[in-house]
Amino acid sequence: MSHERFNIDPASVPLEQIPAMIAALAGLELALAARLLEAGSNSSPEQRSENEDRMLTVRECADRLRKSTKWVYRRTRTLPFAICLGPRSWVFSQRGLEKWLVRQRA
């Protein structure tokens, strides 16, 4: 999801408002994550297994994309299903990857 969906042009945000916006977005992110976790804990074990997402390694992601690991690493910041766990530590959402592949083929 891009910033265009929210009708916000990052270039038009005054510099002094950026820290407050980042803090507000972080709060929203946490609230949404908590809601997802709560929804998952209220579902049955069968529903949870359907909703769970498997995290892929760089190698697994590269294999699924039929690309090299070098290709994947170069694009980690632009792939919407890439998740940074720390410096030089990445995992990839299998569900996100599958959705992305469907959109790429359309």
C-alpha positions in Angstrom: 0.0 0.0 0.0 1.4 3.3 -1.0 1.1 6.8 0.5 -1.2 7.7 -2.5 -4.0 5.7 -0.9 -4.1 8.1 1.9 -3.9 11.2 -0.2 -0.7 12.4 1.4 2.2 13.9 -0.5 5.3 13.4 1.6 7.0 16.3 -0.1 4.2 18.7 1.0 4.5 17.8 4.8 6.3 20.6 6.7 9.5 19.3 8.2 8.5 20.2 11.7 5.4 18.0 11.4 7.2 14.9 10.3 8.2 13.6 13.8 4.7 13.9 15.0 3.3 12.1 11.9 5.8 9.3 12.3 4.8 8.9 16.0 1.1 8.8 15.0 1.7 6.3 12.3 3.7 4.1 14.7 0.8 4.2 17.1 -1.6 3.3 14.4 0.6 0.4 13.3 0.7 -1.0 16.8 -3.1 -0.7 17.2 -3.7 -2.4 14.0 -1.2 -5.2 14.8 -2.9 -5.7 18.2 -6.2 -6.0 16.5 -4.9 -8.6 14.1 -3.4 -10.6 17.0 -6.6 -10.4 18.9 -8.7 -11.5 16.0 -6.3 -14.5 15.5 -6.5 -15.5 19.1 -10.4 -15.5 19.0 -10.5 -17.9 16.0 -10.6 -21.6 16.0 -7.4 -23.6 15.4 -8.6 -24.4 11.9 -9.2 -20.7 11.1 -5.8 -19.8 12.7 -3.9 -22.2 10.4 -5.6 -20.6 7.4 -4.8 -17.1 8.6 -1.2 -17.8 9.6 1.5 -16.6 7.3 4.8 -18.5 6.8 8.0 -16.5 6.8 10.4 -17.4 4.1 14.2 -17.1 4.1 16.0 -15.2 1.4 16.9 -18.5 -0.3 13.2 -19.7 -0.2 12.0 -16.3 -1.5 14.6 -16.3 -4.3 13.7 -19.9 -5.3 10.0 -19.0 -5.4 10.7 -15.9 -7.6 13.2 -17.9 -9.7 15.8 -15.2 -9.0 19.2 -15.2 -7.3 19.5 -14.3 -3.6 21.6 -11.3 -4.8 18.6 -10.1 -6.8 16.3 -10.4 -3.7 18.7 -8.6 -1.4 19.0 -5.7 -3.9 15.2 -5.2 -3.9 14.4 -5.8 -0.2 13.5 -2.2 0.3 11.0 -2.2 -2.6 9.4 -5.6 -2.3 6.2 -5.1 -0.3 6.4 -8.6 1.3 9.9 -8.1 2.7 10.2 -7.7 6.5 13.4 -6.3 8.1 14.2 -7.9 11.4 17.4 -5.9 11.9 20.5 -4.9 10.1 21.0 -7.3 7.2 18.3 -9.6 8.5 15.3 -10.1 6.3 12.3 -12.5 6.1 9.6 -12.6 3.5 5.8 -13.1 3.9 4.8 -16.1 1.8 1.2 -14.9 1.6 2.5 -11.4 0.6 4.8 -12.9 -2.0 1.9 -15.0 -3.5 -0.4 -11.9 -3.7 2.4 -9.9 -5.2 3.1 -12.5 -7.9 -0.6 -12.6 -8.8 -0.6 -8.8 -9.3 2.6 -9.0 -11.3 1.1 -11.5 -13.7 -2.1 -9.5 -14.2 
